[in-house]
Amino acid sequence: KLQNYLDNIEQRRLDYVQRRPLVYSVQKRRLDLLTVANPALLAKGRRKKVVIVTARVHPGETPSSYVCQGFIEFIISDN
């Protein structure tokens, strides 16, 4: 479900969103790094301050997936 959601974001071709694989889990699931920033700051080699948001670190944390998805929707919106 998460990969489909991130695929949909990627298909929107927002110039301020960048997605790339970060690591793979023990179960061989892709874990992505989603960067949301001014396009000028996305250039390689630029130093920048970051905020890291994670969700569902443990299997029982299902609600956090929805919270994280809502957070992503907010930061990529026009609001």
DRENDO-1510 file (C-alpha; in Angstrom, 1 decimal, always signed):
<recs>
REC; n; res; u; v; w
REC; 1; LYS; +0.0; +0.0; +0.0 .
REC; 2; LEU; +2.8; +2.4; +0.9 .
REC; 3; GLN; +4.7; +1.8; -2.4 .
REC; 4; ASN; +1.5; +2.4; -4.4 .
REC; 5; TYR; +1.0; +5.7; -2.5 .
REC; 6; LEU; +4.6; +6.8; -3.1 .
REC; 7; ASP; +4.2; +5.7; -6.8 .
REC; 8; ASN; +1.2; +8.0; -7.1 .
REC; 9; ILE; +3.1; +10.9; -5.6 .
REC; 10; GLU; +6.0; +10.3; -8.0 .
REC; 11; GLN; +3.7; +10.2; -11.0 .
REC; 12; ARG; +2.5; +13.8; -10.1 .
REC; 13; ARG; +6.1; +14.9; -11.0 .
REC; 14; LEU; +6.3; +17.6; -8.3 .
REC; 15; ASP; +9.6; +19.4; -8.8 .
REC; 16; TYR; +10.0; +19.8; -5.0 .
REC; 17; VAL; +9.6; +16.1; -4.2 .
REC; 18; GLN; +12.3; +13.5; -4.7 .
REC; 19; ARG; +12.0; +9.8; -4.0 .
REC; 20; ARG; +14.8; +7.2; -3.9 .
REC; 21; PRO; +15.4; +3.8; -2.3 .
REC; 22; LEU; +17.3; +4.1; +1.0 .
REC; 23; VAL; +17.5; +0.5; +2.2 .
REC; 24; TYR; +15.7; -2.8; +2.1 .
REC; 25; SER; +14.1; -4.5; +5.1 .
REC; 26; VAL; +14.9; -8.0; +6.3 .
REC; 27; GLN; +11.8; -9.1; +4.3 .
REC; 28; LYS; +13.3; -7.5; +1.2 .
REC; 29; ARG; +10.8; -4.6; +1.3 .
REC; 30; ARG; +12.0; -1.3; -0.2 .
REC; 31; LEU; +12.3; +1.6; +2.3 .
REC; 32; ASP; +12.3; +4.9; +0.5 .
REC; 33; LEU; +13.7; +8.3; +1.3 .
REC; 34; LEU; +11.2; +11.0; +0.4 .
REC; 35; THR; +12.8; +14.5; +0.2 .
REC; 36; VAL; +10.5; +17.5; +0.0 .
REC; 37; ALA; +12.4; +20.8; -0.5 .
REC; 38; ASN; +12.9; +23.8; -2.7 .
REC; 39; PRO; +14.2; +22.4; -6.1 .
REC; 40; ALA; +17.3; +24.5; -5.7 .
REC; 41; LEU; +18.1; +22.7; -2.5 .
REC; 42; LEU; +17.8; +19.3; -4.1 .
REC; 43; ALA; +21.0; +19.7; -6.0 .
REC; 44; LYS; +23.7; +17.2; -5.1 .
REC; 45; GLY; +26.4; +18.4; -2.8 .
REC; 46; ARG; +24.3; +21.1; -1.1 .
REC; 47; ARG; +24.3; +21.0; +2.7 .
REC; 48; LYS; +20.9; +21.5; +4.2 .
REC; 49; LYS; +19.1; +21.1; +7.5 .
REC; 50; VAL; +16.7; +18.1; +7.6 .
REC; 51; VAL; +13.8; +16.8; +9.5 .
REC; 52; ILE; +13.3; +13.0; +9.6 .
REC; 53; VAL; +9.8; +11.6; +10.0 .
REC; 54; THR; +9.4; +7.8; +10.5 .
REC; 55; ALA; +6.3; +5.7; +11.1 .
REC; 56; ARG; +5.4; +2.2; +11.9 .
REC; 57; VAL; +8.8; +1.2; +13.3 .
REC; 58; HIS; +7.1; -1.8; +15.0 .
REC; 59; PRO; +4.3; -4.0; +13.5 .
REC; 60; GLY; +1.7; -2.9; +16.0 .
REC; 61; GLU; +1.9; +0.8; +15.1 .
REC; 62; THR; -0.6; +0.7; +12.2 .
REC; 63; PRO; -2.2; +4.1; +13.1 .
REC; 64; SER; +1.2; +5.8; +12.6 .
REC; 65; SER; +1.1; +4.9; +9.0 .
REC; 66; TYR; -2.0; +7.0; +8.5 .
REC; 67; VAL; -0.6; +9.9; +10.5 .
REC; 68; CYS; +2.6; +9.8; +8.4 .
REC; 69; GLN; +0.5; +9.7; +5.1 .
REC; 70; GLY; -1.5; +12.7; +6.3 .
REC; 71; PHE; +1.7; +14.6; +7.1 .
REC; 72; ILE; +3.1; +13.9; +3.7 .
REC; 73; GLU; -0.1; +15.0; +2.0 .
REC; 74; PHE; +0.0; +18.2; +4.0 .
REC; 75; ILE; +3.7; +19.1; +3.2 .
REC; 76; ILE; +3.3; +18.4; -0.5 .
REC; 77; SER; +0.0; +20.4; -0.7 .
REC; 78; ASP; -0.5; +24.1; -1.4 .
REC; 79; ASN; -1.3; +24.8; +2.2 .
</recs>
